[in-house]
Amino acid sequence: MNLLKSIKLAFWDTCFVWKNEFKQVFKDWGVLLFFFALPFAYPILYASIYNPEVVREVPMVVVDNARTPLSREFSQKMDASPNARIVSYCADLEEAKRFLYEKKAYGILFIPSDFSRNLYRGEQSVVTFYSDMSILLNYKGFLTALVDVSMKMNTKLQTSALPGATNEQLAMATQPIPYESVTLYNPESGFGTFLIPAILMLILQQSLLLGIGMLAGGIYEHRQLRYYYSENRPMANNITHLVMGKALCYFCLYIVPTVFLMHVVPYIFRYPQLGSQWHIYSFAIPYVLACIFFSMTLSVFVRERETTFLLFVFSSLVFLFISGITWPTYAMPPVWRYIGYLIPSTFGVEGFVKMSTGGSEIYEVKDAYLALWIQTGAYFVLTCLIYRYQLYRDKQRGFSGEMQ
């Protein structure tokens, strides 16, 4: 009987905190912006910027010192490529450099005067390409175009050097080992497909971190922890109920944003969605909970509402880098790998990308899934300890733990 009564009291205590937290959230416009505007607006903004995903028709200039049919053919094939566009033919390198300095072009194709002569002699001929490396996507487009054009011209020259050969002999001479390139999980080799799924997981975490941090700052400023409890339930006995009630409120609020981030945004921008959505949502449960308790733990450092911006906004880039999406985890210094293990987004990005983009089942990301549950439990305990400390501190300063 006592057990049932305790369970009933715990349930109503948790519901009381849950209801109070809803009130706190919906009367705070700053928190509403972080909880709803950020996860709904930022993904559309980022995905729109990176759409279309590939860079086409990157401007370049040509310095053709050979001025022969072969050199003109090489230039024309580069211009016909979808990745490059010739905007001018320059007399020398100095003139071509001015196009790069003025950002009218991002690459220079230099064809030497002996280009055709060497080829007709059966010798190798070198073509030099200078690329502005300030934007790596431009370099990628140029490199793809150069490789394709060079291989096609190589095949043509090899074929012309074998008069009277059969088709089989030509195929053996030009391509003894046939190959086919298949780009897995990112068929267009697009930057958005590569990066946006990771950013979606980071947005979810950062919106919780900023919103909960702002709420915590307001609570600290006005000493409002006592308002989360009913008159006949002293705070000291209900720390667990407080943490669970607040976490339940945030979890309910984030059901719709989570579905929007994990399903709607990829659907709108046609990113690969190879995994089962139900497996992805099952994975989202520990991820959202880990982010909630992680945010509540870090909220101990927030003393004013504005402090949230100083402490947490800059962390977005750090969390993105150590997630392993922009730089492989195994190539990081050990200290950054260990820091990454403490951040929910590290495992959230790993699991979501593998499931949504790579088509993995949930058992194939069991390590990340288990790590998120461990983080959920660890940060739940830390949050309880932090809230107990805050209660003790307020009592030392003379604030009551009951409703007034």
C-alpha positions, 0 to 999 in steps of 0.5 A: 500500500505504501509503495502504491502511495509513493508511486502515486505521489511521484506521478503527481509530483512529476506531472506538477513539474511537467505542467509548470515547465510548460508554463515557463516555456510558453511564456518565454519568447526567447525560449520559444524561438530556440525550441521551435524557430531554430529547429524549423528555420535553420535546416531549411536555411542551410539546406537551401544554401547548399542546393543544388548540391554540386558546383557547375560551370566554374569559370576558368581561363586558358593560356594556349601557347600551342595554338594547334587543333589538338590544343583547341580540342583539349580546351573545347572539351574542358569548356563542354564539361558541365564542371568548367566554363572558359570565360577567356583566352589569355595571351600569357600567365600574367594576364590570366593571373589578373582574372584570378585576383579579380575573382573572375575565374578560379582556374588557369589551364596552361598549354605549352607550345610543344603540346601537339609536337610531343604527342605526334612524336609519341612522347608525353606532353604536360598540361599545367593547371593552376587552381584557386584553392580558396574553395575546394569545391571549385578544385574538385570540379576542375579536377573531375573535368581534367581527368575526364578530358585527358582520359578521352583524348588519351583513348582517341590518340591510342586508337589513332596509333593502331590503324587496322586494329579490330574493336577487341584489340582497340579495347584491349589497348585503350582499356585493358581493365574496364572499370566503373565508378559507383558512388555509394550513398551520395550519388551526386557527390553533393556537399549537402548530402554529405553535411546536412544530415550531421547538421540536422542532429547538431541543430537538435542538440544546440536548440535544446542546449540554448533553450534549456540554458536560457530557462536555467538562467532565468531560474537562477536570476529569480530563484524560482526553483521552489515554484516547481513544487506543490505546497505540501512537497518539500524540494529536498525529497523531490529532486528526481521528480523535478528532473524527470518532470522537466525532461518529460516536458522537453521531450514532448515539445521535441517530438514534432521538431525531431520528426521534422529534422529526421524525416521532413527536411531530407524528404523536401531536399531529396537527401537519401533516406535508405534506413527504416524511419521506425528504426531512426525514430527508435534511435532518436529516443535516447539521442533526444533524452541524452541531449536534454540531460546534457543540456540540463547538466551544462545549465549549471554554468548559466547565471544569467539568461544572456550567458547562454549565448556566450557559453554555448553558441560557439560550441556548435563548430566544436561539436561539428568538428569532433563528431567525425563528419568533417574529419575522421575520428581515427585521425584526431588527437586522442584528447579530442576523441575522448571529449567527443565521447562526452557529447551526444551529437558525436554518437547522434551524427554517427548513428543517424548518418549511417541509418538514413544515408547508409541504410543501416539497421539499428543493430548495425549502430548498436555501439552508438545506440548503447552509448547514447543510453549510457549518456542519458543515464550518466547525465540524468544522475549529474543533473540530479546532483546539480539540482540538489546542489542548487537547492542547498545553495538557495537554502544557505542564502535563505530561500525557502524550498516550498511554495510561498 
